Amino acid sequence: MNIEVYSPTIRRKEMDAVLTAMVEDKIGPGDQSQRLVQTAKEYLQYDYSLAVRSPAIALYLALKSMGIADGSGVLISALSPRYYTWVIEGLRLVPLYCDVESGSACISAKTVQAAIARKDAGMEPRCLVIHHALGYVPDTVSLAELGIPIIEDCSRSYGTASEGSPLPSAGVFTILGLEERDMLTAGGGALLYAANRRDGSVLRNYGDIPPEYSLPDMNAALAVIQFKESRRNLEKRKDIAEVYIQSSLRTRHKRFIETDGIGYNNYAFPLILETGMKDVVAYAKKKEVSVENAFGDTLVGSGAIPPEQCPEAYSLSLRTALFPLYPRLASSQTAKVAKLIAALP
């Protein structure tokens, strides 16, 4: 059987929670959504949160809450999800694309300043949206020192720790996506939250959003269990990653560098290839292991940004391969992937 790159971690507890929600009289936004908000608060330590139907809606509400004037610039990484530009342009704002550091796939104060210096269409940035590509967290302290209001997207970096403690949010608002390929999944949806009371009071202005924007109870029920099982799943990911790392040391391919003091949550196992992507994908297919382009679904990977504008991000989008890593992998499957990694062309 082929080992897929992604597989949502859904076990019997999650399925039971969803079935319980389904047999109740109300499956739209309701009690389970409120339970999710309270459960998540225990893990994320925020002041106020909204549970919405998608990360796109969360980004829309976050930008609206910032009160940014029409025509203003919003800085985003070239390795951000494609929906970012749809939301930003839909609000009559202008996306300003930042390149990334080649060793980490993260934006930095240097790459943000370079984007500002380009002065695209004469735009002055009014907001910076930080997407944690593949779960890697940039140096948010230096980014905050730029003085630009931040929205932080930690959809794939949940569980990341700084010197053993949960990583605090650097943003005015923070997005935690709950989509199929996010660190925690509810089959869709997102939490949009503010860490302190001042920013939470702004977000409360949108507390009465239409039910069509709110997270349904079936999804919320699934997300509650995901939070409660997160510690066990993080440990499983760590164990698998340690096996892969040993195999990767036998190859000429490189891993990304983690930000000093910030441990990786092992959302994925990417390698920066020294050979062609097609050769690696084809070789893996023969071994019944799926491997895919890590950044194929990003702005630069989909061709939405000219390569010369963000050359480092474009280069990474051509040569970063993603290997299966998720808690549901059996020991035999982990060994199979590790053996593949060690023998990569």
Secondary structure, 3 states (H helix, E strand, C coil): CCECCCCCCCCHHHHHHHHHHHHCCCCCCCHHHHHHHHHHHHHHCCCEEEEECCHHHHHHHHHHHHCCCCCCEEEEECCCECHHHHHHHHCCCEEEEECCCCCCCCCCHHHHHHHHHHCHHHCCEEEEEEECHHHCCCCHHHHHCCCCCEEEECCCCCCCEECCEECCCCCCEEEEECCCCCCCCCCCCEEEEECCHHHHHHHHHHCCCCHHHECCHHHHHHHHHHHHCHHHHHHHHHHHHHHHHHHHCCCCCECCCCCCCEECCCCCEEEECCCCHHHHHHHHHHCCECCEECCCCECCCCCCCCCCCCHHHHHHHHHEEEECCCCCCCHHHHHHHHHHHHCCC
